[in-house]
Amino acid sequence: MKFSVRLARWSQDEDAIRRVRETVFVREQQVTPELEWDGLDAACLHAIAETENRDVIGTGRLHPGGKIGRMAVLRPWRNQGVGAAILATLVAEAQRRHRPEVYLHAQTQALDFYARQGFVAEGDEFDEAGIPHRLMRRAL
């Protein structure tokens, strides 16, 4: 199954991004909508993965302060390189914007995924939206 990743425009791609995040975070992981929709999306750069038919299958965002977040891939597309491709796109954009580093709050079950992409965990585990996380950073 083929997919591609592109930078999104929140104003044009908001509905598709919302569908993916509602499925992954709100339905699957039981994150409350109030926590998921934090009001920061319009200020962030978003990347989306889509099929050849232009169905959006994954998303992530880069906050202007260098935080990568809201990484979500629909279940049938997991473990096929979609998340890594979205993350690589966001990291490349941070580099293009001359960020010295990027950071994220990784769900502990995803620590190995982010470590394979060059992120290093630091600090203790903490709770975010009822899910255990760790801070991870990557120098650029």
N, C-alpha and C positions, 0 to 999 in steps of 0.2 A: 504494500500500500504506500503510495507516494503522498508526500505533503511538502509544503513550502512554508517559510516564515517570512513575514514582512512587518515593518513598522506600521502601526495602526494610527488612525485618527479617531480620538475619542468621540468627536462629534458625528462621525460616520459609522464607526464600528461599535458604538456603545451597546447596542442591543445584543450583538453576537457575543461580546465580551461578558456581558451580564448573564447570558444563558449558560456559558461555560462555568463561570464562577458560582452561579446559583446551584448548578448541578453538583459541582465538586465540593464547595465549601458549605453551603447552606443545607443541601439535601444529604450528601454523603457524610460530611464531617460534623453536621449539626451546629455550625457556627450561626449565631443569630444574625438576621439581616442587618440589625443596627450596628453590629461590629464589622460585618463585611463591607458595608457601604459607608466608608469613613469620610466621604466628602473630598478626598484627595485625588480622585481619578482624573479630573480635568487638568490638574497641574502636572500629571505624570506622563511619561512616554510609555506607550504600550506596544508590545509585540504580540502578534497572533500567528498561530500555525493554522493552516487550512489545507483541505484536500484539493485534489484537482478540480472538484466540483465547487470549490470555494466555500465548503462547509467549515466553520471554525471549530477546531478540535483542541485548542490549547491557547493559553494566554499568560502573560506576565507583565509586570510594569517596573519602571525605573523612576523613582522619585528624584526631583532635582537635587536633593541632598545626598544622593548616592545609594539610597536603599533600594534593593531589588525586592519585590514582593508580589503577592497574589499570583504565584506560579501555580497554574492549574492545567491539567491535561485530562480529557475525557477518558474514562476507564478503557474502552476498546483500543485506545492509542498509546497506552502506557507501555513502558519498556521497549519502545521502538525508536528512541532517539528524539522524540518530539520535545520533551522538556529540556534536554541538552541543547537542542537547536534554538529554542526560545531564549534560554539563558545565555548562550553564546552571542546572540543578536543584541541582547541588552548590555552585556559586558562590552561588546565592540562599540556600541553607542556611547557608553560611559567613557571609554578610551578616547573616542572621537571628540568628546566634550571636555577632554583633559582632566577627568576626575583622577585623583591620586589613588583611590581605592573605591571598592563597592563593598557593601555589607548586606546581610539579610538575617532574618530570624527563621532558622530552619526547623521544621518539625523534626523531632528526634528520629523518627523513622526514615527521614530523608537525608540524614547526615552523610552517609556514604556517597550518595548521589552528588551532593555539593562538594565533598572532598575530592571526588574524581574530577571536578571542574576547577580545582585549584583553590577552593575556599578552605579556610582554617578555622576550626571551632575555638572559641575562647569563653571563659567564664562558666558559671554554673547553669544548669538547666533552669528554665523558668516557664511559667504558665502563660499562655496567650490564647484567649478564646476557648479555654478549657482543654487545650492541647499542649503537651510538653514541647518546648523549643530550646534551641541554643543559638547564641549569637555566632555568626561566621563572617569572616572578612576575606577579601582577596585584594592584594596590592595590584595596581595596574601599571 
